């Protein structure tokens, strides 16, 4: 069809940790999915594979982006850019570890390198059965020996000792190579990974342990974006988490202006925090603050404090809460935490119906595909006016159902949200008491409830866990028009 059904698989050290939804029939997919992964301190790499989902047969691998631990940690603010997809070569896609004991005697004639190949684990599956038939090959100074083949396993145990005679004289830059292969009865064997050791390092004493299997050095030429590119935002945060009592002084400092409102507002920790947070970090700060204050049972007073401060700085009511201030971001985060199940209860029935019906809706004449009118009428293609009229009717129907569901859900709206909005309305009335500003009290609430809560969920249901998959282009366009 000239398009793909792309999705991404996220791997940390070859372990799959996440999979995005599939975006149907697109060469320019948007996922917008965010994952928080708890990683071991010694992790080595993060790799994102882009695949094309196929109904029949195996999914096709389009390409990958791989970032080492060093690359990610070198950017304190995180990696946020377009990265070209690299081709995926099976010989490069290795995983697992091998357990070895290596020993070279300091003296003796001849000197014999003793390699005890104990076992391997988590090898890549190379056979249709999902396993491999692994054997190990040890080579050094032009000599090579192999272990027995262990059939149908990714966790072979050889427990074999292979001995290689070393040449006389200086070993120089000689290297011991241990490779693991998958034995095939027909065709060539498949590479499973390798590890190398300089001989002069082995001469200092025995070496024993688990070693990560590595790929062959890449010989593939860069294909300079021919496979496409992936937009990623990756940030590594290394936190040391202490017992709860260590955080009490900080919590006390943050909650002080709420619990003791008599002190000058400008000198409080919250006020300072508000001043020093930039646009980039405001979302993070708001998320942490809301969690802390919810834990203390003080989330609504926090929102009241922040919105009151913003109201005091606002002179034009038309600009109220329009910026991404700490107050706006905190209210947005609060609604997501407190109101997610309520959001599902209200929107899910209508959103599910839109996905299932897959109606063609378009109001922009420059984007209309009149042949799609056959979905609306059995009489053939429709005119622009007919598509527009049909689209308007469908949108009004969907929108009416959404508004009715929201308006009829007052009693189910979580109590903390209702209390927060009641406080907000009272503060706005106090700040703008004139009759000409009567509607501001409603705009301030609807700006949060509709523009920052319901509308984004209608636009991208997947991000609010209303759907398992992203919308197809046709349904996505309907959702966009409804959100607008």
Residue pairs with C-beta under 8 A, 6 or more apart in sequence:
1 25
3 25
3 26
3 27
4 25
4 26
4 27
4 52
4 62
5 22
5 23
5 24
5 25
5 26
5 52
5 53
5 54
6 22
6 23
6 26
6 27
6 29
6 50
6 51
6 52
6 53
6 62
7 19
7 20
7 21
7 22
7 23
7 50
7 51
7 53
8 19
8 20
8 31
8 48
8 49
8 50
8 51
8 230
9 16
9 18
9 19
9 20
9 48
9 49
9 51
10 16
10 17
10 18
10 19
10 35
10 37
10 46
10 47
10 48
11 17
11 46
11 47
11 48
11 49
12 37
12 39
12 43
12 45
12 46
12 47
13 43
13 44
13 45
13 95
14 47
14 94
14 95
14 96
14 122
14 124
17 35
17 37
18 35
18 37
20 31
20 33
21 31
21 33
21 462
21 468
21 469
21 470
22 53
22 469
22 470
23 29
23 30
23 31
23 470
24 472
24 473
25 472
25 473
26 473
27 228
29 470
30 470
31 470
32 460
32 462
32 463
33 462
33 463
41 238
43 69
44 68
44 69
44 212
45 66
45 67
45 68
45 69
46 66
46 67
46 69
46 72
46 234
47 64
47 65
47 66
47 67
48 64
48 65
48 66
48 230
48 232
49 61
49 63
49 64
49 88
50 61
50 62
50 63
50 64
50 85
50 228
50 230
51 59
51 60
51 61
51 62
52 59
52 60
52 61
52 62
53 59
54 60
61 88
62 85
62 227
62 228
63 85
63 86
63 87
63 88
63 227
63 228
64 85
64 86
64 88
65 83
65 84
65 85
65 86
65 230
65 232
66 86
67 79
67 234
69 236
71 79
72 78
72 79
72 234
72 235
72 236
73 236
73 238
75 235
77 235
77 280
78 233
78 234
78 235
78 236
79 232
79 233
79 234
79 235
80 232
80 233
80 234
81 231
81 232
82 229
82 230
82 231
83 229
83 230
83 231
83 232
84 222
84 223
84 224
84 225
84 227
84 228
84 229
85 225
85 227
85 228
85 229
85 230
86 220
86 222
86 223
86 227
87 220
87 223
87 227
89 218
89 220
90 190
90 191
91 191
91 215
91 216
92 215
92 216
92 218
92 220
93 124
93 215
94 124
94 191
94 192
94 193
94 194
94 213
94 214
94 215
95 122
95 123
95 124
95 193
95 213
96 120
96 121
96 122
96 123
96 124
96 154
96 180
96 192
96 193
96 212
96 213
97 120
97 121
97 122
97 210
97 211
97 212
97 213
98 117
98 119
98 120
98 136
98 178
98 180
98 193
98 195
98 210
98 211
98 213
99 118
99 119
99 120
99 121
99 209
99 210
99 211
100 115
100 116
100 117
100 118
100 178
100 195
100 207
100 208
100 209
100 211
101 115
101 116
101 118
101 206
101 207
101 208
102 113
102 114
102 115
102 116
102 176
102 197
102 202
102 206
102 207
102 208
103 113
103 114
103 116
103 202
103 206
103 207
104 111
104 113
104 114
104 166
104 199
104 202
104 203
105 111
105 112
106 203
109 168
110 165
110 166
110 168
111 165
111 166
111 168
112 163
112 164
112 165
112 166
113 140
113 163
113 164
113 165
113 166
113 176
113 199
113 202
114 161
114 163
115 138
115 161
115 162
115 163
115 164
115 176
115 178
116 159
116 160
116 161
117 136
117 138
117 147
117 158
117 159
117 160
117 161
117 162
117 178
118 157
118 158
118 159
119 155
119 156
119 157
119 158
119 159
120 134
120 136
120 155
120 156
120 180
120 213
121 154
121 155
121 210
122 154
122 155
123 132
123 134
123 154
123 155
123 156
123 180
123 182
123 192
123 193
123 213
124 132
124 154
124 192
124 193
125 131
125 132
125 154
126 132
126 182
126 190
126 192
127 133
127 152
127 182
129 152
131 152
131 153
131 154
132 152
132 153
132 154
132 182
132 190
132 192
133 149
133 150
133 151
133 152
133 153
133 182
133 183
133 184
134 149
134 150
134 153
134 154
134 156
134 180
134 181
134 182
134 183
134 192
135 146
135 147
135 148
135 149
135 150
135 156
135 158
135 180
135 181
135 183
136 146
136 147
136 158
136 178
136 179
136 180
136 181
137 144
137 145
137 146
137 147
137 178
137 179
137 180
137 181
138 144
138 145
138 146
138 162
138 164
138 176
138 177
138 178
139 145
139 176
139 177
139 179
140 164
140 166
140 174
140 175
140 176
140 177
140 199
141 164
141 166
141 167
141 174
143 164
143 165
145 162
145 163
145 164
146 162
147 158
147 160
147 162
148 158
148 160
149 183
150 156
150 157
150 158
166 174
166 199
171 199
171 200
171 203
173 198
174 198
174 199
174 200
175 196
175 197
175 198
175 199
176 196
176 197
176 198
176 199
176 202
177 194
177 195
177 196
178 194
178 195
178 196
178 197
179 191
179 192
179 193
179 194
180 192
180 193
180 194
180 213
181 189
181 190
181 191
181 192
182 189
182 190
182 191
182 192
183 189
184 190
191 216
192 213
193 213
193 214
193 215
194 213
194 214
194 215
194 216
195 211
195 212
195 213
195 214
197 207
201 207
251 292
251 296
253 269
254 269
254 270
254 273
254 289
254 292
254 293
255 293
255 296
255 298
256 263
256 268
256 269
257 263
257 265
257 268
257 269
257 270
257 271
257 305
258 293
258 298
258 301
258 302
258 305
259 298
265 271
265 309
270 302
270 305
270 306
271 309
273 285
273 289
273 326
274 306
274 309
274 325
274 326
277 285
277 326
279 324
282 324
282 325
282 326
282 329
283 324
283 329
283 333
285 326
285 329
286 326
286 329
286 330
286 332
286 333
287 333
289 302
289 326
289 330
290 299
290 302
290 330
290 333
290 334
290 337
291 337
293 299
293 301
293 302
294 334
294 337
294 338
299 334
299 338
299 416
299 420
300 416
300 419
300 420
300 423
302 330
303 327
303 330
303 331
303 334
303 420
303 423
303 424
304 420
304 423
304 424
304 427
306 325
306 326
306 327
306 330
306 331
307 321
307 327
307 331
307 423
307 424
307 427
308 427
309 327
310 320
310 321
310 325
310 327
310 328
311 320
311 427
311 428
311 431
312 431
314 320
314 431
317 432
317 437
317 440
317 443
320 428
320 440
320 443
320 444
320 447
321 327
321 328
321 331
321 444
321 447
321 448
322 447
328 448
328 452
331 420
331 448
331 452
332 448
332 452
332 453
334 416
334 417
334 420
335 417
335 448
335 449
335 452
335 453
336 453
338 414
338 416
338 417
339 413
339 414
339 417
339 453
340 464
340 465
342 409
342 412
342 413
342 414
342 417
343 453
343 454
343 457
343 464
343 466
344 464
344 465
344 466
345 409
345 412
346 405
346 406
346 409
346 412
346 454
347 402
347 405
347 454
347 457
347 458
347 461
347 466
348 466
349 405
350 398
350 401
350 402
350 405
351 458
351 461
351 466
351 467
351 479
352 467
353 398
353 401
354 398
354 475
354 478
354 479
354 482
355 461
355 467
355 471
355 475
358 472
358 474
358 475
359 375
359 376
359 394
359 474
359 478
360 369
360 372
360 373
360 375
360 376
360 387
360 391
360 474
361 391
361 394
361 395
361 474
361 477
361 478
361 481
362 368
362 369
362 387
362 388
362 391
362 477
363 388
363 391
363 392
363 395
363 481
365 384
365 388
368 384
368 387
368 388
370 381
370 382
370 383
370 384
370 387
371 381
372 387
373 380
373 381
373 382
373 386
373 387
373 390
374 380
374 381
376 382
376 386
376 387
376 390
377 386
382 390
391 481
394 478
395 478
395 481
395 482
398 478
398 482
399 482
402 454
402 458
402 482
406 454
421 445
421 448
421 449
424 444
424 445
424 448
425 441
425 442
425 444
425 445
428 440
428 441
428 444
429 441
432 440
432 441
455 483
456 463
456 464
456 483
457 463
457 464
457 466
458 479
458 482
458 483
459 479
459 480
459 483
460 470
460 479
461 467
461 471
461 479
462 468
462 469
462 470
462 471
470 476
471 478
471 479
